[in-house]
Amino acid sequence: MAVWDDVVGQDRVTAQLAAAARDADAFVTVEHAGAGAEAGRRPGEQPQQAPEPEPEPGHQPESEPRPSSDRGSASQMTHAWLFTGPPGSGRSTAARAFAAALQCVSPDRALGGAPGCGFCDGCHTSLVGTHADVEIVRTDLLSIGVKETRDLVRRSSLSPAGGRWQVIVLEDADRLTEGAGNVLLKAVEEPAPRTVWLLCAPSVEDVLPTIRSRCRHLSLRTPPVGAVADVLVRRDGIEPEAADRAARATQGHIGRARRLATDERARARRAAVLKLPLRVDDIGGCLKAAQELIDAAGEDAKQVAEDVDTKETEELRAALGAAAGTGGRLPRGTAGAMKELQDKQKRRSTRTQRDSLDLALVDLTGFYRDVLALQMGASVPLANDEVRDSIHRIATASSPERTLRRIEAVIACREALDRNVAPLLAVEAMTAALRAG
């Protein structure tokens, strides 16, 4: 299985990345061959040079020869890439696949095979995240700060430890603070000779202009529903009917489709969200529905805290010498480290709650999209076919104009949450707008 098999519905992008991986492989192979010839030369021996041909009459020599290591326009390879696309399009999957292809050490390459076999040690360790020269950076916090970015820049300046390239995959480039982006800029502008940056973001507008202007841009699209269903069946062993239902419900979002097909709790949460449009007939129903959405998001954050925070806290206490059975007191001067961890956990909880709430709002938008499709007589399959009766009821009781205003209310709520508006206030305003239409 080639590394590109999990990059669903992105044929144009995978073709570009495969061509770049071939050029990158040729570049490193030539460089290694040159280093081997240099190592095999006797001390004091000068390399043999081919005699220069006589210039033709009227020929003007080039002012400067092109260096063999130049990654110019003739090569498909470059030192920095920006992957953009809507949520679920597979930005990070494409970046990881490219990183694996850059580290491919398959012997088939010498016989004309393309890098990215998916089976060799370089491909396998890159895909599972254990390759020494592939750093995969993601955050469960609201932002990536200057300190973390400086650590990445220091890492990027190192030569590959054992692989062919030093690859930095930054899955949440849109979460870089302005200061962190300025720190990253210098490294992207003047990278080490064998360092490659792979940045992922929803759109080019989410990345500083000075950074995106120095990257090769690849735009991914939302994968077709059928392609997502196929990969769920092939890779995750999900039943075809369940895979098709999950892919259709999430409209091609690969990660959400997998979660919906495998997690009963996710299906229950989504079913509760799809009942909301029928519960906003009065102000009391609006306020109650809003509170339930917030409570459900808080429950998700609490679940993550139970799974992760306790383990992190115990590990830190053990590292500081205050493990269980030692009286529980922290050594003098270590309270700051514990406070820093607690602050990090609080920020993670905030992001988890907002991500869960945003997911519910996406499902709600999909519901009203189906309502609008029925009202306009569009010949498109419903994403939420399991609640067709509710969709038909809302569609017949309102007009397309009211449905559009409701979709705008959901989008406005998402934007308000991005601006750090109190979640309960934002959701209450949305449910009131849904009632008014």
Summary of the structure (lengths in Angstrom):
residues: 437
radius of gyration: 26.7
end to end distance: 50.1
largest distance: 91.5
contacts: 1308
relative contact order: 0.09
helix: 60%
strand: 6%
